[in-house]
């Protein structure tokens, strides 16, 4: 399982990075000098895709994130702990993209892997469902899809 999870992690990083580039390339970035993707604006633009989907794969991914959201690694009393609190966001699309960014942060900053995967089944599910959401929204957003294909 560990090799599959390593490959899935790489796939998630690659896709997340690519989508983050696509957002910036099609103008969905913060209007500051730092090149930062504006995930909240993107969430607004794809909220209809999220809220009105009939696709079983996307419904399953959304349901998983709502029922098993990623935790946030924090420092408490000088120790690393997992915080179960969720972002206080009422908009479902914004909420999901906050959680997908949390998955990325947990991986990138070492929260889920310290030479050995922590909760490998849960990590695998979060990565797979995160990819489903990224890809469904990305392929259905015309400008992001063009940037992804190298057209923009």
Residue pairs with C-beta under 8 A, 6 or more apart in sequence:
1 120
1 124
2 116
2 117
2 120
4 124
5 117
5 120
5 123
5 124
5 127
8 124
8 127
8 128
9 107
9 113
9 123
9 127
11 127
11 131
12 103
12 104
12 107
12 127
12 130
12 131
13 104
13 107
13 108
15 131
15 134
15 135
16 100
16 104
16 130
16 134
18 148
19 134
19 138
19 144
19 148
20 37
21 37
21 147
22 138
22 144
22 147
22 148
22 152
23 29
23 37
23 38
23 39
23 42
23 144
23 147
24 35
24 36
24 37
25 147
25 152
26 143
26 144
26 146
26 147
26 152
27 143
28 37
28 38
28 41
28 42
28 45
28 143
28 144
29 35
29 36
29 37
29 38
30 36
30 37
30 38
39 94
39 97
39 98
39 101
40 94
40 97
42 97
42 137
42 141
42 144
43 50
43 91
43 93
43 94
43 96
43 97
44 91
44 93
44 94
45 141
46 93
46 137
46 140
46 141
47 91
47 92
47 93
47 94
49 58
49 93
49 136
49 137
49 140
49 141
50 58
50 62
50 92
50 93
50 96
50 133
50 137
51 92
51 93
53 59
53 62
53 136
55 136
57 132
57 136
58 132
58 133
58 136
60 129
60 132
61 128
61 129
61 130
61 132
61 133
61 136
62 92
62 96
62 133
64 125
64 126
64 129
65 96
65 99
65 100
65 126
65 129
65 130
65 133
68 122
68 125
68 126
69 86
69 99
69 102
70 99
70 102
70 103
70 106
70 126
71 82
71 83
71 84
71 106
72 82
72 83
72 85
72 102
72 105
72 106
73 80
73 81
73 82
73 83
73 106
73 109
73 111
74 80
74 81
74 82
74 83
75 81
76 83
80 111
86 95
87 95
87 98
87 99
89 95
89 98
96 133
97 133
100 130
100 133
100 134
103 126
103 127
103 130
105 111
106 112
107 113
111 118
112 118
112 119
112 123
117 123
137 144
138 144
138 145
138 148
139 145
139 148
143 152
146 152
